[in-house]
């Protein structure tokens, strides 16, 4: 079975016996012939083998026959459409990646929140200083005006 998405192709075969392994190898060979017939280059360095399941025999190797016989690397994790998929389908790497990104965002939000509240606090302190100085200035002004007013009235009469 072949899955195609854009420029990617995935060959899939449920392996239960040696004949299934041979059929998958034949599929790989047919894919190689097809790419040559259509003058397409197969990027052999990006070709990987991964087996999904808890109890999987990983002893069988697959190859691509170009000018030489090239063994296809077997991996434990493969990225598909940006999501790392491991052989046991636990999605552990994907989950850890998303958790780390969430923590980064939380730390960024924490930093931004702390910075925001620090700025607001500093602004309020400055406003408080301005209000205090205006009140002080008004009070001083009132006292000065009051003193002058008293000075206008003889004998302390108001």
ABEGO torsion letter per residue (X at the ends): XBBBBEABBBBBBBBABAAAAAAAAAAAAAAAAAAAAAGBBBBAAABBBBBBEABBBAABBBBBBBABBBBBBBBABBBBGGBBBBAAGAGAAAAAAAAAAAAAAAAAAAAAAAAAAAAAAAAAAAAAAAAAAAAAAAAAAAAAAAAAAAAABBGGBX
